[in-house]
Amino acid sequence: MDTEEGVEVVWNEVKFSERKNFKAKEEKIREVFDSLAQLEHPNIVKIHKYWMDKDSEKPRVIFITEYMSSGSLKQFLKKTKRNVIKLPLQAWKRWCNQILSALSYLHSCLPPILHGNMTCDTIFIQHNGLVKIGSVAPDAINHHVKTFRENIKNVHFVAPEYGTASVVTPAADIYSFGMCALEMAALEIPGNGDSGTQITEEVINKTIESLENVQQKDFIRKCLRKNPLERPTARELLFHPVIFEVHSLQVLAAHVVIKTASYHPDQLTDEAVLLRYSQADIIAEITHRDGRLGVQLHKNEVPKLELEKLLEDVRNGIYPLTAFVMSHQPIVRPRASSPEVSESVKSASPEPFDAETRRIINMMCNIKQQDESQNFVMTLLLRMDDKMNRQLTCELSIKDTPSVLATELVHYGFINKDDRNMVEVLIQDTLSRSHIPGISNQAPPISIGAT
């Protein structure tokens, strides 16, 4: 248990075979773990912190990761096989989408990060169906640590080019993923190395042939091609006919909601929505520029939806938007230390301020009237990407606008300039909901322009 964060965590160790190997690679290893600690993806097990123990005969790296309550995918498949012969195709698709979303993220990093250690033992599942990949062992360290290549029961997950190619590419991860996809579809590969014998190519082909879905077999075969240059990328696999699905408007809307600056899970509950809208309220409207009669959608015309569960599932990564390319490639960036104290937004000091390099991952805004005063005070609670918190307060004046306040926050080094617009929207949303004279607190219906 992490007593500071109040969450369960896992203690992990990577032991190196020899001290001289560790010494030669120490700086590179540090760079690798710095990069891994900065990864932020809902389908990758989060590394919270790491440190090195160089005093022992066999040096080690200790790192703390998030706790996955339901265990590995391998354990889940063994339990499932007791009750069913084959995994439902829809469940298999959902798992593949989540794993490929994580691999696509890793491979698109600058520079690309290879997982290098993917088996069903290093893929973890939660009770809600969320899948995460863990135990990332990039090429910089996996030659010096005990990985699956020394374990005969997992040797069939290793791409053929390991040991022969001078440079291993992301295609090696695709091969390992293909073997995971096969084991997920069939629940097990006969033998699976448990008997102490290596799984042969013949056994793998027979297992593929035992599958009923033709497209599923084609998907797996493409991943397991001998030539790494002929294997599709993670991004290309997401568009394979067997797993590609057009995202529903419901899922797309949920992604927009959770990325909205003012969104907070506790504020958008099913009960809150019922209180906010009456059954006759217009919640969406289609208008036509040529004057044609538009369409209005009222609350009572919308099918009942478990809104809280949908938003939670989307936020957790169960429904990744795999049909869209990331707007930017993830890049490892330097971080500033974060004081966890209350700070003032405004300052009279004319001295230059250090620019904030960290990004905001969650934020809340509150505006309330001071006791025995007509003045209003705004409080911003920010969660930074290094898991540190920042609380900012200021007294509002009649001249303050969301734009001015957000600009001041950037100027004084309280927020990253790339978060300015997001913070401005949050302040505007909070002002519109507050009972301050002259500012409307009514939320307009969604308007969709059509031609």
C-alpha positions as CSV (number, residue, x, y, z in Angstrom):
1,M,0.0,0.0,0.0
2,D,1.3,3.5,-0.9
3,T,0.6,5.5,2.2
4,E,1.0,8.8,0.5
5,E,-1.4,8.2,-2.4
6,G,-3.6,5.7,-0.5
7,V,-3.6,3.1,-3.3
8,E,-2.4,-0.4,-3.6
9,V,0.8,-0.8,-5.6
10,V,3.2,-3.5,-6.7
11,W,6.9,-3.8,-5.9
12,N,9.0,-5.0,-8.9
13,E,12.6,-5.9,-9.4
14,V,14.8,-6.2,-12.5
15,K,18.0,-8.1,-11.6
16,F,21.1,-7.8,-13.8
17,S,23.3,-10.8,-14.4
18,E,26.7,-9.1,-13.8
19,R,27.9,-5.8,-12.2
20,K,30.0,-5.0,-15.3
21,N,27.0,-5.3,-17.6
22,F,25.1,-2.9,-15.4
23,K,27.9,-0.4,-15.2
24,A,28.3,-0.3,-19.0
25,K,24.6,0.3,-19.5
26,E,23.7,2.3,-16.3
27,E,23.0,5.6,-18.1
28,K,21.0,4.0,-20.9
29,I,19.0,2.0,-18.3
30,R,18.2,5.2,-16.4
31,E,17.0,6.8,-19.6
32,V,14.8,3.8,-20.4
33,F,13.1,3.9,-16.9
34,D,12.8,7.7,-17.1
35,S,10.9,7.2,-20.4
36,L,8.7,4.3,-19.0
37,A,7.8,6.4,-15.9
38,Q,6.4,9.1,-18.2
39,L,4.2,6.8,-20.2
40,E,0.5,7.7,-19.8
41,H,-1.9,5.3,-21.5
42,P,-5.1,3.6,-20.1
43,N,-4.0,0.2,-21.4
44,I,-0.4,0.3,-20.0
45,V,0.4,-0.5,-16.4
46,K,1.6,2.7,-14.8
47,I,5.1,2.9,-13.3
48,H,4.9,5.4,-10.4
49,K,8.6,5.5,-9.3
50,Y,11.9,3.6,-9.7
51,W,15.4,3.6,-8.1
52,M,18.6,1.6,-8.5
53,D,20.4,-0.7,-6.1
54,K,24.0,-0.9,-7.2
55,D,25.6,-2.2,-4.0
56,S,24.8,-5.9,-4.4
57,E,26.8,-8.4,-6.5
58,K,23.9,-8.5,-8.9
59,P,22.6,-4.9,-9.3
60,R,18.9,-4.3,-9.6
61,V,16.3,-1.7,-10.6
62,I,13.3,-1.5,-8.2
63,F,10.2,0.1,-9.6
64,I,6.7,0.6,-8.2
65,T,3.7,0.0,-10.5
66,E,-0.1,0.2,-10.1
67,Y,-1.9,-2.9,-8.7
68,M,-4.0,-5.0,-11.1
69,S,-6.7,-6.6,-9.0
70,S,-7.8,-9.5,-11.2
71,G,-4.4,-10.9,-12.2
72,S,-2.9,-11.9,-15.5
73,L,-4.7,-12.7,-18.7
74,K,-3.1,-16.2,-18.5
75,Q,-4.8,-16.9,-15.2
76,F,-8.1,-15.6,-16.5
77,L,-7.9,-17.9,-19.6
78,K,-7.2,-20.9,-17.5
79,K,-10.3,-20.2,-15.4
80,T,-12.4,-19.6,-18.5
81,K,-11.4,-22.8,-20.1
82,R,-13.0,-24.8,-17.3
83,N,-16.4,-23.5,-18.3
84,V,-16.3,-22.8,-22.1
85,I,-14.5,-24.2,-25.1
86,K,-13.9,-20.9,-27.0
87,L,-13.8,-17.3,-26.0
88,P,-16.7,-15.2,-27.5
89,L,-15.4,-13.3,-30.5
90,Q,-16.7,-10.0,-29.2
91,A,-14.6,-10.3,-26.0
92,W,-11.5,-11.3,-28.1
93,K,-12.0,-8.2,-30.3
94,R,-12.3,-5.9,-27.3
95,W,-9.1,-7.3,-25.8
96,C,-7.2,-7.0,-29.1
97,N,-8.3,-3.4,-29.6
98,Q,-7.0,-2.4,-26.1
99,I,-3.7,-4.2,-26.4
100,L,-3.1,-2.8,-29.9
101,S,-4.0,0.6,-28.8
102,A,-1.2,0.4,-26.1
103,L,1.3,-1.1,-28.6
104,S,0.5,1.6,-31.2
105,Y,1.2,4.2,-28.4
106,L,4.5,2.7,-27.5
107,H,5.7,2.3,-31.1
108,S,4.7,5.9,-31.9
109,C,6.8,7.4,-29.1
110,L,9.9,9.4,-30.1
111,P,12.0,7.3,-30.1
112,P,9.8,4.1,-30.4
113,I,9.6,2.0,-27.3
114,L,9.5,-1.8,-27.8
115,H,7.7,-3.9,-25.2
116,G,10.0,-6.8,-25.7
117,N,8.4,-9.1,-23.1
118,M,4.8,-9.7,-24.2
119,T,3.0,-12.9,-23.2
120,C,-0.4,-13.6,-21.7
121,D,1.5,-13.6,-18.3
122,T,2.4,-9.9,-18.8
123,I,-1.0,-8.8,-19.9
124,F,-3.4,-8.0,-17.0
125,I,-7.1,-7.8,-16.8
126,Q,-9.5,-5.9,-14.4
127,H,-13.0,-7.0,-13.3
128,N,-14.6,-4.5,-15.7
129,G,-12.9,-5.9,-18.8
130,L,-10.1,-3.3,-18.9
131,V,-6.8,-4.8,-20.2
132,K,-3.4,-3.4,-19.6
133,I,0.1,-4.5,-20.7
134,G,2.9,-4.5,-18.2
135,S,6.5,-5.8,-17.7
136,V,7.9,-3.7,-20.5
137,A,11.5,-4.8,-21.1
138,P,13.1,-2.6,-23.8
139,D,16.0,-3.9,-25.8
140,A,18.4,-1.7,-23.8
141,I,17.9,-4.0,-20.7
142,N,16.5,-7.3,-21.9
143,H,19.9,-8.8,-22.9
144,H,21.0,-8.5,-19.3
145,V,18.0,-9.6,-17.4
146,K,16.1,-12.9,-17.0
147,T,13.2,-12.6,-19.5
148,F,10.9,-15.1,-21.2
149,R,13.6,-16.2,-23.5
150,E,15.1,-18.3,-20.7
151,N,11.7,-19.8,-19.9
152,I,10.9,-22.7,-22.3
153,K,7.2,-22.5,-21.7
154,N,7.1,-19.0,-23.2
155,V,9.7,-19.3,-25.9
156,H,7.1,-19.5,-28.7
157,F,6.2,-15.9,-28.0
158,V,9.7,-14.8,-29.1
159,A,9.9,-13.5,-32.7
160,P,12.2,-15.5,-35.0
161,E,14.5,-12.5,-35.6
162,Y,15.6,-12.4,-32.0
163,G,19.3,-13.4,-31.8
164,T,19.9,-13.0,-35.5
165,A,19.0,-9.4,-36.3
166,S,21.3,-6.7,-35.1
167,V,18.4,-4.3,-34.6
168,V,15.1,-5.5,-33.3
169,T,12.1,-3.5,-34.5
170,P,8.5,-3.0,-33.3
171,A,7.6,-6.0,-35.6
172,A,8.9,-8.3,-32.8
173,D,6.2,-7.1,-30.5
174,I,3.6,-7.8,-33.3
175,Y,4.8,-11.4,-33.4
176,S,4.4,-11.8,-29.6
177,F,1.0,-10.1,-29.8
178,G,0.0,-12.6,-32.5
179,M,0.8,-15.5,-30.2
180,C,-1.2,-13.8,-27.4
181,A,-4.1,-13.3,-29.8
182,L,-4.0,-17.0,-30.7
183,E,-3.9,-18.1,-27.1
184,M,-6.8,-15.7,-26.3
185,A,-8.9,-17.1,-29.2
186,A,-8.3,-20.8,-28.4
187,L,-8.0,-20.3,-24.6
188,E,-4.7,-22.3,-24.7
189,I,-2.2,-23.6,-27.2
190,P,-2.0,-27.4,-26.6
191,G,1.0,-28.2,-24.4
192,N,1.7,-24.5,-23.9
193,G,5.2,-25.5,-22.7
194,D,3.8,-26.7,-19.3
195,S,5.1,-30.2,-20.0
196,G,8.6,-28.9,-20.4
197,T,8.6,-29.3,-24.2
198,Q,8.8,-26.5,-26.7
199,I,5.7,-25.7,-28.7
200,T,6.3,-26.5,-32.4
201,E,5.2,-24.7,-35.5
202,E,3.0,-27.6,-36.3
203,V,1.1,-27.2,-33.0
204,I,0.7,-23.5,-33.6
205,N,-0.7,-24.1,-37.1
206,K,-3.2,-26.7,-35.8
207,T,-4.4,-24.3,-33.2
208,I,-5.0,-21.6,-35.8
209,E,-6.9,-24.1,-38.0
210,S,-9.1,-25.0,-35.0
211,L,-10.6,-21.5,-35.0
212,E,-13.9,-21.0,-36.8
213,N,-13.7,-17.4,-38.0
214,V,-11.8,-17.0,-41.3
215,Q,-10.9,-13.4,-40.7
216,Q,-9.7,-14.2,-37.2
217,K,-7.3,-16.8,-38.6
218,D,-6.0,-14.3,-41.2
219,F,-5.4,-11.7,-38.6
220,I,-3.3,-14.0,-36.5
221,R,-1.3,-15.4,-39.4
222,K,-0.4,-11.9,-40.5
223,C,1.0,-11.2,-37.1
224,L,3.0,-14.5,-37.1
225,R,4.8,-14.0,-40.5
226,K,8.4,-15.1,-40.3
227,N,9.7,-12.0,-42.1
228,P,9.3,-9.0,-39.8
229,L,9.1,-6.7,-42.8
230,E,5.9,-8.5,-43.9
231,R,4.1,-8.1,-40.5
232,P,1.6,-5.3,-40.2
233,T,2.1,-2.5,-37.7
234,A,-0.1,-2.2,-34.6
235,R,-1.9,0.8,-36.3
236,E,-2.6,-1.3,-39.4
237,L,-3.9,-4.2,-37.4
238,L,-6.5,-1.9,-35.7
239,F,-8.1,-1.6,-39.2
240,H,-8.2,-5.3,-39.9
241,P,-11.8,-6.3,-40.8
242,V,-12.0,-8.8,-37.9
243,I,-11.6,-6.2,-35.2
244,F,-12.3,-2.8,-36.8
245,E,-15.6,-1.2,-35.8
246,V,-17.0,2.2,-36.5
247,H,-17.2,4.0,-33.2
248,S,-20.8,4.7,-32.1
249,L,-21.9,8.3,-31.6
250,Q,-22.4,7.3,-28.0
251,V,-18.8,6.4,-27.5
252,L,-17.5,9.4,-29.5
253,A,-19.7,11.8,-27.4
254,A,-18.4,10.1,-24.2
255,H,-14.8,10.8,-25.2
256,V,-15.6,14.4,-25.9
257,V,-17.2,14.7,-22.5
258,I,-14.3,13.3,-20.5
259,K,-11.9,15.5,-22.3
260,T,-13.9,18.6,-21.6
261,A,-12.1,21.0,-19.2
262,S,-15.1,21.2,-16.7
263,Y,-15.7,17.5,-16.6
264,H,-15.6,15.9,-13.2
265,P,-17.0,12.4,-12.5
266,D,-18.7,13.4,-9.3
267,Q,-20.6,16.2,-11.1
268,L,-22.0,14.2,-14.1
269,T,-23.9,11.4,-12.4
270,D,-27.3,9.9,-13.5
271,E,-29.0,11.7,-10.7
272,A,-27.4,15.1,-11.6
273,V,-28.6,14.7,-15.2
274,L,-32.1,14.0,-14.1
275,L,-32.1,17.1,-11.9
276,R,-30.6,19.3,-14.6
277,Y,-33.0,18.4,-17.4
278,S,-36.8,17.9,-17.5
279,Q,-38.2,15.4,-19.8
280,A,-39.4,18.2,-22.2
281,D,-35.9,19.8,-22.4
282,I,-34.2,20.0,-25.8
283,I,-30.9,18.3,-25.5
284,A,-29.8,18.4,-29.2
285,E,-30.9,20.2,-32.3
286,I,-30.2,19.9,-36.1
287,T,-30.5,23.1,-38.1
288,H,-30.3,23.6,-41.8
289,R,-28.7,26.6,-43.4
290,D,-31.2,26.7,-46.3
291,G,-34.2,27.3,-44.1
292,R,-35.5,23.8,-44.0
293,L,-37.3,22.7,-40.9
294,G,-34.8,21.4,-38.3
295,V,-35.1,18.5,-35.9
296,Q,-35.2,18.8,-32.1
297,L,-34.4,15.9,-29.8
298,H,-36.0,16.0,-26.4
299,K,-34.9,14.3,-23.2
300,N,-37.9,12.0,-23.1
301,E,-37.0,10.7,-26.7
302,V,-33.6,9.5,-25.7
303,P,-33.2,5.8,-24.7
304,K,-32.2,5.2,-21.1
305,L,-28.5,5.1,-20.7
306,E,-26.2,4.2,-17.8
307,L,-24.3,7.4,-18.2
308,E,-22.0,7.0,-15.3
309,K,-20.8,3.5,-16.3
310,L,-20.2,4.5,-19.9
311,L,-18.1,7.5,-18.9
312,E,-16.2,5.5,-16.4
313,D,-15.5,2.7,-19.0
314,V,-14.3,5.3,-21.6
315,R,-12.2,7.1,-19.0
316,N,-10.6,3.8,-18.0
317,G,-9.7,2.9,-21.5
318,I,-12.2,0.1,-22.3
319,Y,-13.3,1.8,-25.5
320,P,-10.2,3.4,-27.1
321,L,-10.7,5.5,-30.2
322,T,-8.6,3.3,-32.4
323,A,-10.0,4.7,-35.7
324,F,-8.3,8.0,-35.2
325,V,-4.6,8.9,-35.4
326,M,-3.2,10.6,-32.3
327,S,-3.0,14.4,-32.8
328,H,0.6,14.3,-31.6
329,Q,3.3,11.7,-30.9
330,P,4.1,11.1,-27.3
331,I,7.5,12.7,-26.5
332,V,9.5,12.3,-23.3
333,R,9.9,15.8,-21.8
334,P,11.6,17.3,-18.7
335,R,9.6,18.0,-15.7
336,A,9.8,20.7,-13.0
337,S,9.5,19.8,-9.3
338,S,6.0,20.5,-8.0
339,P,5.4,22.2,-4.7
340,E,2.2,20.8,-3.1
341,V,1.2,24.0,-1.4
342,S,-1.5,26.6,-1.9
343,E,-0.3,29.4,-4.2
344,S,-1.8,32.7,-5.3
345,V,-2.7,33.4,-8.9
346,K,-1.8,37.1,-8.7
347,S,1.5,38.6,-7.7
348,A,2.8,42.1,-7.7
349,S,6.3,41.1,-8.5
350,P,7.6,42.2,-11.9
351,E,10.4,39.6,-12.0
352,P,10.4,37.0,-14.7
353,F,8.8,33.6,-13.8
354,D,9.9,30.1,-14.8
355,A,7.7,28.5,-17.4
356,E,5.7,25.5,-16.2
357,T,6.7,22.4,-18.2
358,R,4.2,19.9,-16.7
359,R,0.8,19.4,-18.2
360,I,-2.6,19.2,-16.3
361,I,-4.3,15.8,-16.3
362,N,-7.3,16.8,-14.1
363,M,-8.7,20.0,-12.7
364,M,-11.6,21.5,-10.8
365,C,-12.7,25.1,-10.4
366,N,-14.9,26.5,-7.7
367,I,-16.3,30.1,-7.2
368,K,-17.9,31.1,-3.9
369,Q,-18.7,34.3,-2.1
370,Q,-16.6,35.4,0.8
371,D,-18.2,35.5,4.2
372,E,-19.7,38.9,5.2
373,S,-18.5,40.3,1.8
374,Q,-19.8,40.9,-1.7
375,N,-16.5,39.6,-3.2
376,F,-16.1,36.3,-4.9
377,V,-13.1,34.0,-4.6
378,M,-12.1,31.5,-7.3
379,T,-10.2,28.3,-6.4
380,L,-8.4,26.1,-8.9
381,L,-7.4,22.6,-8.0
382,L,-4.9,21.2,-10.5
383,R,-3.5,17.6,-10.8
384,M,-0.2,17.7,-12.7
385,D,1.2,14.9,-14.9
386,D,3.8,14.1,-12.2
387,K,0.9,13.2,-9.8
388,M,1.4,16.4,-7.8
389,N,-1.4,18.8,-6.8
390,R,-1.5,22.5,-7.1
391,Q,-4.2,24.8,-5.5
392,L,-4.6,28.3,-6.7
393,T,-6.9,31.0,-5.3
394,C,-7.6,34.6,-6.2
395,E,-10.3,37.2,-5.5
396,L,-12.4,38.0,-8.6
397,S,-13.1,41.6,-9.7
398,I,-15.6,42.9,-12.2
399,K,-12.9,43.3,-14.8
400,D,-11.6,39.8,-14.6
401,T,-12.5,37.5,-17.6
402,P,-11.7,33.9,-18.2
403,S,-9.2,34.9,-20.9
404,V,-7.4,37.4,-18.6
405,L,-7.2,34.9,-15.7
406,A,-5.9,32.1,-17.9
407,T,-3.3,34.4,-19.4
408,E,-2.1,35.5,-16.0
409,L,-1.7,31.8,-14.9
410,V,0.6,31.2,-17.8
411,H,2.5,34.4,-17.3
412,Y,3.3,33.7,-13.6
413,G,4.3,30.1,-14.4
414,F,1.4,28.3,-12.7
415,I,0.2,26.4,-15.8
416,N,1.7,25.3,-19.1
417,K,1.0,27.6,-22.0
418,D,-0.5,24.6,-23.9
419,D,-3.1,24.2,-21.2
420,R,-4.2,27.9,-21.3
421,N,-7.3,27.4,-23.5
422,M,-8.4,24.4,-21.5
423,V,-8.2,26.3,-18.3
424,E,-10.0,29.3,-19.8
425,V,-12.9,27.0,-20.8
426,L,-13.1,25.6,-17.3
427,I,-13.2,29.0,-15.7
428,Q,-15.9,30.1,-18.2
429,D,-18.0,27.0,-17.5
430,T,-17.7,27.6,-13.8
431,L,-18.7,31.2,-14.1
432,S,-21.7,30.4,-16.2
433,R,-22.9,27.9,-13.5
434,S,-22.3,30.3,-10.6
435,H,-25.0,32.7,-9.4
436,I,-23.1,35.9,-10.2
437,P,-25.2,38.8,-11.4
438,G,-25.0,39.4,-15.1
439,I,-23.7,35.9,-16.0
440,S,-26.1,33.2,-17.3
441,N,-26.0,29.9,-15.6
442,Q,-28.1,28.1,-18.2
443,A,-26.5,25.4,-20.3
444,P,-27.6,25.7,-24.0
445,P,-28.6,22.6,-26.0
446,I,-26.2,21.0,-28.4
447,S,-26.6,22.5,-31.9
448,I,-25.4,20.5,-35.0
449,G,-25.2,22.5,-38.2
450,A,-26.2,20.5,-41.3
451,T,-26.4,21.4,-45.0
